[in-house]
Amino acid sequence: MGFGIVKRSVSIAGHRTSISLEQPFWEGLREIAERDRMSIQSLIGRIDADRGDQNLSSAIRVFVLTDLRRRLGTHSSDGVTQP
Protein backbone atom coordinates (compact mmCIF):
# COMPACT_ATOMS: atom_id res chain seq x y z
CA MET A 1 0.00 0.00 0.00
CA GLY A 2 1.57 3.26 -1.07
CA PHE A 3 0.65 6.83 -0.38
CA GLY A 4 1.64 9.69 -2.61
CA ILE A 5 3.30 12.79 -1.28
CA VAL A 6 1.05 15.83 -0.88
CA LYS A 7 2.80 19.20 -0.97
CA ARG A 8 1.19 22.18 0.80
CA SER A 9 2.30 25.74 1.38
CA VAL A 10 2.11 27.20 4.87
CA SER A 11 3.26 30.36 6.58
CA ILE A 12 5.51 29.87 9.60
CA ALA A 13 6.68 32.89 11.59
CA GLY A 14 5.81 35.12 8.64
CA HIS A 15 7.68 33.03 6.05
CA ARG A 16 6.05 30.87 3.35
CA THR A 17 7.36 27.36 3.01
CA SER A 18 6.27 24.14 1.35
CA ILE A 19 5.86 20.92 3.27
CA SER A 20 5.66 17.50 1.62
CA LEU A 21 3.96 14.70 3.58
CA GLU A 22 2.03 11.56 2.83
CA GLN A 23 -1.74 12.04 3.08
CA PRO A 24 -2.11 9.99 6.32
CA PHE A 25 0.31 12.37 8.07
CA TRP A 26 -1.67 15.41 6.88
CA GLU A 27 -4.81 13.73 8.23
CA GLY A 28 -3.15 12.96 11.56
CA LEU A 29 -1.88 16.52 11.83
CA ARG A 30 -5.40 17.84 11.14
CA GLU A 31 -6.89 15.54 13.78
CA ILE A 32 -4.36 16.67 16.39
CA ALA A 33 -4.95 20.34 15.55
CA GLU A 34 -8.73 19.88 15.85
CA ARG A 35 -8.36 18.02 19.15
CA ASP A 36 -6.10 20.76 20.52
CA ARG A 37 -8.39 23.48 19.10
CA MET A 38 -5.75 25.15 17.00
CA SER A 39 -5.08 25.63 13.32
CA ILE A 40 -2.82 23.26 11.42
CA GLN A 41 -0.58 26.23 10.68
CA SER A 42 -0.24 27.03 14.42
CA LEU A 43 0.52 23.39 15.19
CA ILE A 44 3.17 23.29 12.46
CA GLY A 45 4.64 26.48 13.92
CA ARG A 46 4.88 24.80 17.33
CA ILE A 47 6.55 21.72 15.81
CA ASP A 48 8.92 23.97 13.86
CA ALA A 49 9.95 25.84 17.00
CA ASP A 50 10.79 22.57 18.80
CA ARG A 51 12.47 20.61 15.99
CA GLY A 52 16.07 21.77 16.35
CA ASP A 53 18.14 20.68 13.33
CA GLN A 54 15.63 18.07 12.18
CA ASN A 55 13.98 18.44 8.76
CA LEU A 56 10.47 19.93 9.20
CA SER A 57 8.66 17.18 7.29
CA SER A 58 10.46 14.54 9.36
CA ALA A 59 9.70 16.43 12.58
CA ILE A 60 6.00 16.47 11.68
CA ARG A 61 5.99 12.73 10.94
CA VAL A 62 7.69 11.98 14.28
CA PHE A 63 5.28 14.33 16.10
CA VAL A 64 2.21 12.61 14.61
CA LEU A 65 3.61 9.13 15.32
CA THR A 66 4.56 10.07 18.90
CA ASP A 67 1.08 11.50 19.50
CA LEU A 68 -0.51 8.29 18.20
CA ARG A 69 1.73 6.10 20.34
CA ARG A 70 1.01 8.22 23.41
CA ARG A 71 -2.75 7.90 22.85
CA LEU A 72 -2.44 4.14 22.33
CA GLY A 73 -0.25 3.79 25.41
CA THR A 74 2.51 1.98 23.51
CA HIS A 75 5.34 4.47 23.91
CA SER A 76 7.43 4.42 27.06
CA SER A 77 9.48 7.32 28.38
CA ASP A 78 12.71 5.68 27.15
CA GLY A 79 11.42 5.53 23.57
CA VAL A 80 10.97 1.74 23.53
CA THR A 81 7.69 0.49 22.10
CA GLN A 82 5.82 -1.61 24.64
CA PRO A 83 3.60 -4.60 23.72
C-alpha positions in Angstrom: 0.0 0.0 0.0 1.6 3.3 -1.1 0.6 6.8 -0.4 1.6 9.7 -2.6 3.3 12.8 -1.3 1.1 15.8 -0.9 2.8 19.2 -1.0 1.2 22.2 0.8 2.3 25.7 1.4 2.1 27.2 4.9 3.3 30.4 6.6 5.5 29.9 9.6 6.7 32.9 11.6 5.8 35.1 8.6 7.7 33.0 6.1 6.0 30.9 3.4 7.4 27.4 3.0 6.3 24.1 1.3 5.9 20.9 3.3 5.7 17.5 1.6 4.0 14.7 3.6 2.0 11.6 2.8 -1.7 12.0 3.1 -2.1 10.0 6.3 0.3 12.4 8.1 -1.7 15.4 6.9 -4.8 13.7 8.2 -3.1 13.0 11.6 -1.9 16.5 11.8 -5.4 17.8 11.1 -6.9 15.5 13.8 -4.4 16.7 16.4 -5.0 20.3 15.5 -8.7 19.9 15.9 -8.4 18.0 19.1 -6.1 20.8 20.5 -8.4 23.5 19.1 -5.8 25.2 17.0 -5.1 25.6 13.3 -2.8 23.3 11.4 -0.6 26.2 10.7 -0.2 27.0 14.4 0.5 23.4 15.2 3.2 23.3 12.5 4.6 26.5 13.9 4.9 24.8 17.3 6.5 21.7 15.8 8.9 24.0 13.9 9.9 25.8 17.0 10.8 22.6 18.8 12.5 20.6 16.0 16.1 21.8 16.4 18.1 20.7 13.3 15.6 18.1 12.2 14.0 18.4 8.8 10.5 19.9 9.2 8.7 17.2 7.3 10.5 14.5 9.4 9.7 16.4 12.6 6.0 16.5 11.7 6.0 12.7 10.9 7.7 12.0 14.3 5.3 14.3 16.1 2.2 12.6 14.6 3.6 9.1 15.3 4.6 10.1 18.9 1.1 11.5 19.5 -0.5 8.3 18.2 1.7 6.1 20.3 1.0 8.2 23.4 -2.7 7.9 22.8 -2.4 4.1 22.3 -0.3 3.8 25.4 2.5 2.0 23.5 5.3 4.5 23.9 7.4 4.4 27.1 9.5 7.3 28.4 12.7 5.7 27.2 11.4 5.5 23.6 11.0 1.7 23.5 7.7 0.5 22.1 5.8 -1.6 24.6 3.6 -4.6 23.7 
